[in-house]
Amino acid sequence: MNDSPKLRTGGQLIVDALLAQGTDTIFCVPGESYLDVLNALHAQQDAVRVVACRHEGAAAFMAEAHGKLTGRPGICMVTRGPGATNASIGVHTAFQDSTPMILLIGQVGRDMIEREAFQEIDYRRMFGPFAKWVAQIDDVGRVPEFMARAYTVAMSGRPGPVVLALPEDMLTDSAFPVTVSRVEVPQAHPAPDAMLRLRELLAAAQRPLLLLGGPGWNAPGRDAIERFAVRNGLPVACAFRRQDLFDNRHPQYAGEVGIGVNPELAEAVREADLLIAVGTRLGEIVTSGYTLLDVPVPRQRLVHVLPCAEELGRVYQPALKILSSMDPFAQAAAAMPPVEGGPRRAWLDRLRANYERHVAPSTRQAKLDPARVIQTLRDTLEPDAILTNGAGNYSAWAHRYYAFSRPHTQLAPTSGAMGYGVPAAIAAKLRHPARQVVCLAGDGCFLMSSQELATAKRHALPIVFIVFNNGMYGTIRMHQEANYPGRPIGTDLCNPDFVAYAQSFGLQAERVERSEDFAPALQRALATGGALIELVIEPEILTPRATLTELRERALRAAA
């Protein structure tokens, strides 16, 4: 029998490479520019699930969410030109959220490059500013090399997106296969002298604060960082939309440092004499516009722990830089001899008390209070339920009132991208079919990707979609009233009947107009094979802290 290798097309080599890396799910919108890849996938349907989406932006969001949940690159495939530009929102989200992802784009034939052929784009120039690596595979024999490098780059250091363009004529060329092992990236470990210095700084601190964020955390690291915090009596805060890194019910949890941060927690960040920032880049949102820490040298002693040297010192010059992956740092920190608490106990108690006041049950008088909705979700859902959301004021209630207690239960874009919640929920349910998945979306956010209800229905995914309908782009209206009171423009929305809309996709749906009616509606939705609940929110209920009228009057008084 002849065991010599047989020639494989470029499309087959792409699929071979995906299988070698353990890829089991691909999100796409099919296109004629990568037909040979689709043909190769036809022969691998038992090994790879192909999720055909209704918009490339949603497909890219699903791949990004998959990357968040697994720690390995989510795979998105789109066609050239319009397909790639539509998918760019997911690439940008993966870049800002530091999520491993690979976008594969069908490209015009190599003989047409630089002629502005049909739907031609130079993807190196297009994606260069917000991807870790952008390349085009012009030689079919180099497919295994490029694909292995794509996985390596996407997962190494600060994770992020990689974009590969695939000329359609390269995909039909042939080459002999080359075996490439599954890519595993090395972990960076903290230097022993850095850990000794950390303990010295901790021993001298009276108001330390541990701030967790970023990707790359696994179960051992999360357990170890909790031991480190407990043994040293540290209050723990989480960065924007990373609340599931630490149990919010833990007596040392102090809250989320993000948009609409608890003013008392923001003040605590300013007052801290030692800030140990692990995994978070300390970007604009986490630092309240770079105001919580002075640039470039913070008034707090800053210990910054990141797995990528190029990010350490990029904005802030810390007292101590620690180059390390998350799990190795956490385990090294947990193994350190603990520092006696002393006067720090009062500091810890104060921050926890501040948090508990911040999340106390709402007393707002409203026909339907979003805070009570989130509190009902908190009290009803299973601890490992996954909540997804996009961008909008509605998400502020979830950030404030929901208690995330398990890892990978919060899927939300730190990039602030609207339309993320629906596709992220689909990716989550495909990955974790036994877990409850609930998508939260504003009326504006929902309609940016609601066509993917068809994808959820096609795969029979029992997701609960909750739409907060106040008839406006609430976040922009909030900023309008704060800066140009009484002069809104472009923020009112003309919405469909969301109940009828969901029913047209075959979902059970109902409208809720009173707080007390939400709990039974939620129980009915959880018992179905997919449901939507529309919440009718008064336009006046604009933020967890202020009504529309209060914002306007406050701005008018300030201008007087």
Protein Blocks (a to p, Z undefined) as FASTA:
>chain_A
ZZbdcdddfklmmmmmmmmnopabdcddddfklmmmmmmmmmmmmmpccdddfbfklmmm
mmmmmmmmnopacdddddehjlmmmmmmmmmmmmmnopacddddddddfklgoklpghia
cfklmmmmmcfbdcddfbfklmmmmmmmmmmmmmgojaddddddddfklmmmccdddddd
ddddddddddfklmmmmmmmmmmpcbdcdddedehiafklmmmmmmmmmmnopacdddeh
ilmmpcfkbckbgbjcdehiafklmmmmmmpmbdcdehiaoiaklnnoolmpccfbdfbd
cddddfbfklgoklmccfbdcdddfklmmmmmmmpccddfklmmmmmmmmmmmmmmmmgc
cfbdcfbafklmmmmmmmmmcfkbccdddedjklmmmmmmpccfbehkbccdfklpghkl
mmmmmmmmmmmmmbccdddddfklmmmmmmmmmmmmmnopacddddddehiafklmmmmm
mmmghiaghkaccdddfklmmmmnopacdddfbfklmmmmmmmmmmmgbdcddddddfkl
mbfkbcfklmmmmmmmmmZZ
